[in-house]
Amino acid sequence: MSRRIRYTVDGRIVPPGELIRTARGWAEPAPTHCPAGHPLTGRALVGWIPCPGAGRTGHRTHECPECGEIHYRPPLDEPLCDCERRTGRLPRTD
């Protein structure tokens, strides 16, 4: 079952794709659950893939340890991005 993905920093729900200032410095929002609903907080394998698309350097990835689903931010299906074809995966995005 797919659900809307929420992003948090220090337990607060925040918008994806923006750096959030915290008491410890700047933090990047992370999804709380994978698209299938499995909890990711403190469990996801976090990574990054390069993107040759104009105006960006890459995509942050969060891989679910239960189902292996990978969540990409920003999404792979944006008009200037060719990463969907390169990864061979059909992305799930919020």
Secondary structure per residue as TSV (DSSP state, phi and psi in degrees):
chain	resnum	aa	ss	phi	psi
A	1	M	-	360.0	124.0
A	2	S	-	-84.6	145.3
A	3	R	-	-141.7	162.0
A	4	R	-	-67.2	131.2
A	5	I	-	-88.7	131.7
A	6	R	-	-105.4	151.6
A	7	Y	E	-117.5	142.7
A	8	T	E	-134.3	156.5
A	9	V	E	-137.8	124.7
A	10	D	T	50.2	39.3
A	11	G	T	80.8	-4.5
A	12	R	E	-94.8	137.0
A	13	I	E	-74.8	128.6
A	14	V	E	-136.6	163.0
A	15	P	-	-71.6	145.0
A	16	P	T	-72.8	156.9
A	17	G	T	81.0	5.2
A	18	E	S	-123.0	140.6
A	19	L	-	-76.0	140.1
A	20	I	E	-116.0	129.9
A	21	R	E	-78.9	130.0
A	22	T	E	-125.0	177.7
A	23	A	T	-63.9	-25.3
A	24	R	T	-94.8	-1.4
A	25	G	E	128.8	-144.9
A	26	W	E	-98.7	144.3
A	27	A	E	-133.5	148.3
A	28	E	-	-98.3	128.2
A	29	P	-	-60.6	145.3
A	30	A	E	-126.2	145.7
A	31	P	E	-67.8	145.4
A	32	T	S	-85.0	-27.1
A	33	H	B	-142.2	154.7
A	34	C	-	-78.4	169.7
A	35	P	T	-58.9	-23.4
A	36	A	T	-85.7	-4.4
A	37	G	S	100.2	-0.9
A	38	H	-	-72.7	138.8
A	39	P	B	-68.0	137.4
A	40	L	-	-111.0	-21.1
A	41	T	T	-54.5	117.5
A	42	G	T	75.3	3.5
A	43	R	T	-123.4	-23.2
A	44	A	-	-70.5	146.5
A	45	L	E	-85.8	114.3
A	46	V	E	-97.7	133.4
A	47	G	E	-145.6	-166.9
A	48	W	E	-154.4	138.3
A	49	I	E	-123.0	141.5
A	50	P	E	-69.7	154.6
A	51	C	-	-132.2	122.8
A	52	P	-	-79.8	-0.7
A	53	G	S	-62.3	149.8
A	54	A	T	-62.6	132.2
A	55	G	T	83.3	10.0
A	56	R	-	-146.3	160.3
A	57	T	-	-105.3	-27.6
A	58	G	E	178.8	-171.9
A	59	H	E	-125.1	132.9
A	60	R	E	-77.9	138.5
A	61	T	E	-120.5	144.3
A	62	H	E	-130.4	114.1
A	63	E	E	-103.2	129.1
A	64	C	-	-75.1	127.4
A	65	P	T	-71.8	-17.7
A	66	E	T	-85.4	-48.0
A	67	C	T	-113.3	-9.8
A	68	G	-	80.7	1.4
A	69	E	-	-64.1	136.9
A	70	I	E	-109.9	128.6
A	71	H	E	-103.2	128.5
A	72	Y	E	-108.9	138.3
A	73	R	E	-138.8	119.7
A	74	P	S	-68.4	163.2
A	75	P	-	-57.3	151.9
A	76	L	T	-78.9	-13.6
A	77	D	T	-97.6	20.6
A	78	E	S	-75.2	154.5
A	79	P	T	-54.8	-38.1
A	80	L	T	-92.7	8.6
A	81	C	-	-106.9	129.9
A	82	D	-	-107.2	10.5
A	83	C	H	-69.3	-29.3
A	84	E	H	-58.8	-43.6
A	85	R	H	-68.3	-41.0
A	86	R	H	-68.1	-36.5
A	87	T	H	-81.4	-21.2
A	88	G	T	72.5	13.3
A	89	R	-	-114.7	144.6
A	90	L	-	-88.7	111.3
A	91	P	-	-73.8	151.6
A	92	R	B	-111.4	125.9
A	93	T	-	-131.3	162.7
A	94	D	-	-80.7	360.0
